[in-house]
Amino acid sequence: MLELRPTCECCDKDLPPHSSEAMICSFECTFCQTCAHERLGNCCPNCSGELVRRPIRPEAALIHTPASTQRIIKPCPGIN
């Protein structure tokens, strides 16, 4: 099951479970669309994997399988 990490690893933008802006790689590294497209060229800086849109977990499923609350931040190129 996906962790549904709460923020972009680059810019720390909030990406709640229902966000259509969350992008992930096969290891679940998580980025916002802006960082994924404009800064990373749709390539994960951690594993070199493809970044794709993260699926949205239905609200009812979040009750029993909540999203992660662990924030992971690794500033990307071009971000201060």
C-alpha positions as CSV (number, residue, x, y, z in Angstrom):
1,M,0.0,0.0,0.0
2,L,1.3,3.5,-0.8
3,E,2.4,5.7,2.1
4,L,0.9,8.8,0.6
5,R,3.6,11.1,1.9
6,P,2.4,14.5,3.0
7,T,4.8,16.9,1.2
8,C,7.1,17.5,-1.8
9,E,10.6,16.4,-1.0
10,C,12.0,19.4,-2.9
11,C,10.0,22.4,-1.8
12,D,8.0,21.1,1.2
13,K,4.7,21.9,-0.5
14,D,1.7,20.2,1.2
15,L,0.4,17.3,-0.8
16,P,-2.6,15.9,1.1
17,P,-4.0,12.4,0.2
18,H,-6.6,13.9,-2.1
19,S,-4.0,16.1,-4.1
20,S,-4.0,15.6,-7.8
21,E,-0.6,17.4,-7.9
22,A,1.4,14.6,-6.2
23,M,4.0,12.8,-8.3
24,I,5.8,9.6,-7.2
25,C,8.4,7.2,-8.3
26,S,8.3,3.4,-7.8
27,F,10.0,3.9,-4.4
28,E,7.3,6.4,-3.4
29,C,9.6,9.5,-3.4
30,T,7.1,12.3,-3.6
31,F,7.2,15.6,-5.4
32,C,4.7,18.3,-6.5
33,Q,4.0,18.7,-10.2
34,T,6.0,21.9,-10.4
35,C,9.2,20.3,-9.0
36,A,8.7,17.1,-10.9
37,H,8.2,18.8,-14.3
38,E,10.2,22.0,-14.1
39,R,13.1,21.1,-11.8
40,L,13.5,17.4,-12.2
41,G,12.4,16.6,-15.8
42,N,10.0,13.9,-14.5
43,C,13.0,11.9,-13.2
44,C,13.4,11.1,-9.5
45,P,16.7,12.6,-8.2
46,N,17.0,9.7,-5.6
47,C,16.6,6.6,-7.8
48,S,16.5,8.0,-11.4
49,G,13.0,6.5,-11.8
50,E,10.1,7.9,-13.7
51,L,7.8,10.3,-11.8
52,V,4.1,9.6,-12.3
53,R,0.8,11.0,-10.8
54,R,0.1,9.5,-7.4
55,P,-3.3,7.8,-7.2
56,I,-5.9,9.2,-4.8
57,R,-7.0,7.0,-2.0
58,P,-10.8,7.2,-1.4
59,E,-11.8,9.0,1.8
60,A,-13.5,5.9,3.2
61,A,-10.2,4.0,2.8
62,L,-8.2,6.7,4.7
63,I,-10.1,5.8,7.9
64,H,-8.5,2.4,8.1
65,T,-5.3,3.1,6.1
66,P,-4.4,6.7,6.8
67,A,-1.7,8.7,4.9
68,S,1.8,9.1,6.2
69,T,2.6,12.1,8.3
70,Q,6.4,11.8,8.0
71,R,7.8,14.8,6.1
72,I,10.9,14.1,4.0
73,I,12.8,17.1,2.6
74,K,15.8,17.0,0.3
75,P,16.1,20.3,-1.4
76,C,16.4,20.0,-5.2
77,P,18.6,21.9,-7.6
78,G,17.5,25.5,-7.9
79,I,15.8,25.7,-4.6
80,N,17.3,27.7,-1.7
